[in-house]
């Protein structure tokens, strides 16, 4: 498990609005940076510098599409 895996998991949960259980064993800790990232996530709810600008733009684009779709569906229901 590394920061790429964490980035992928966080994007999946955010974009698809799904919950996930993050379970890892002590043997999966490859370096102390990973442990520091998990500690930051548990204490603050975020991992500093996890996402690149391209990742943030992708998530924002997905949220904008979902938001537009919800507005359209609400208008059709009215």
Sine and cosine of phi, psi and omega as CSV:
sin_phi,cos_phi,sin_psi,cos_psi,sin_omega,cos_omega
0.00,0.00,0.73,-0.68,0.02,-1.00
-0.61,-0.80,-0.12,-0.99,-0.07,-1.00
-0.91,0.42,-0.47,0.88,0.04,-1.00
-0.92,0.40,-0.67,0.75,0.04,-1.00
-0.90,0.43,-0.66,0.75,0.04,-1.00
-0.90,0.44,-0.66,0.75,0.03,-1.00
-0.87,0.49,-0.71,0.71,-0.01,-1.00
-0.89,0.45,-0.68,0.73,0.01,-1.00
-0.90,0.44,-0.71,0.70,-0.01,-1.00
-0.90,0.43,-0.65,0.76,0.04,-1.00
-0.90,0.43,-0.68,0.73,0.01,-1.00
-0.86,0.51,-0.72,0.69,-0.02,-1.00
-0.92,0.40,-0.65,0.76,-0.04,-1.00
-0.94,0.34,-0.76,0.65,-0.10,-1.00
-0.95,0.33,-0.66,0.75,-0.06,-1.00
-1.00,-0.03,0.00,1.00,0.01,-1.00
0.81,0.58,0.71,0.70,0.00,-1.00
-0.91,-0.41,0.47,-0.88,0.09,-1.00
-1.00,-0.05,0.43,-0.90,0.02,-1.00
-0.61,-0.79,0.48,-0.88,0.11,-0.99
-0.97,-0.24,0.80,-0.60,-0.01,-1.00
-0.97,-0.26,0.95,-0.32,-0.06,-1.00
-0.83,-0.56,0.81,-0.59,0.05,-1.00
-0.61,-0.79,0.42,-0.91,-0.01,-1.00
-0.98,-0.19,0.34,-0.94,0.01,-1.00
-0.84,0.54,-0.54,0.84,-0.02,-1.00
-0.94,0.33,-0.27,0.96,0.00,-1.00
-1.00,0.06,-0.11,0.99,0.02,-1.00
-0.98,0.18,0.95,-0.31,-0.06,-1.00
-1.00,0.05,-0.52,0.86,0.04,-1.00
-0.48,-0.88,0.21,-0.98,-0.07,-1.00
-0.95,0.32,-0.37,0.93,0.02,-1.00
-0.88,0.47,-0.66,0.75,0.03,-1.00
-0.87,0.49,-0.70,0.71,0.01,-1.00
-0.90,0.44,-0.62,0.78,0.06,-1.00
-0.91,0.42,-0.62,0.79,0.04,-1.00
-0.89,0.45,-0.71,0.71,0.02,-1.00
-0.90,0.43,-0.65,0.76,0.04,-1.00
-0.87,0.49,-0.70,0.72,0.03,-1.00
-0.89,0.45,-0.66,0.75,0.01,-1.00
-0.88,0.47,-0.68,0.73,-0.01,-1.00
-0.94,0.34,-0.56,0.83,-0.07,-1.00
-1.00,0.04,-0.57,0.82,-0.09,-1.00
-0.88,-0.47,-0.23,0.97,-0.03,-1.00
1.00,0.09,0.11,0.99,0.03,-1.00
-0.51,-0.86,0.31,-0.95,0.06,-1.00
-0.89,-0.46,0.91,-0.42,-0.04,-1.00
-0.84,0.54,0.70,-0.72,0.08,-1.00
0.86,0.51,0.46,0.89,0.03,-1.00
-0.96,0.29,-0.66,0.75,-0.08,-1.00
-0.98,-0.17,0.67,-0.75,0.13,-0.99
-0.99,0.15,0.21,-0.98,0.01,-1.00
-0.85,0.52,-0.62,0.79,-0.01,-1.00
-0.90,0.44,-0.62,0.78,0.02,-1.00
-0.91,0.41,-0.68,0.74,0.00,-1.00
-0.90,0.44,-0.66,0.75,0.03,-1.00
-0.90,0.43,-0.62,0.78,0.02,-1.00
-0.90,0.44,-0.70,0.71,0.02,-1.00
-0.91,0.42,-0.69,0.72,0.03,-1.00
-0.87,0.49,-0.67,0.74,0.02,-1.00
-0.88,0.47,-0.69,0.72,0.01,-1.00
-0.89,0.45,-0.67,0.74,0.03,-1.00
-0.90,0.44,-0.63,0.77,0.03,-1.00
-0.90,0.44,-0.65,0.76,0.04,-1.00
-0.90,0.43,-0.71,0.71,0.02,-1.00
-0.89,0.45,-0.64,0.76,0.01,-1.00
-0.90,0.43,-0.69,0.72,0.02,-1.00
-0.90,0.44,-0.64,0.77,0.02,-1.00
-0.90,0.43,-0.66,0.75,0.02,-1.00
-0.91,0.42,-0.64,0.77,0.04,-1.00
-0.89,0.46,-0.68,0.73,0.00,-1.00
-0.90,0.43,-0.70,0.72,0.01,-1.00
-0.90,0.43,-0.63,0.77,0.04,-1.00
-0.91,0.42,-0.60,0.80,0.02,-1.00
-0.92,0.39,-0.61,0.79,0.01,-1.00
-0.94,0.34,-0.53,0.85,0.01,-1.00
-0.96,0.29,-0.40,0.92,-0.07,-1.00
-0.98,0.18,0.00,0.00,0.00,0.00
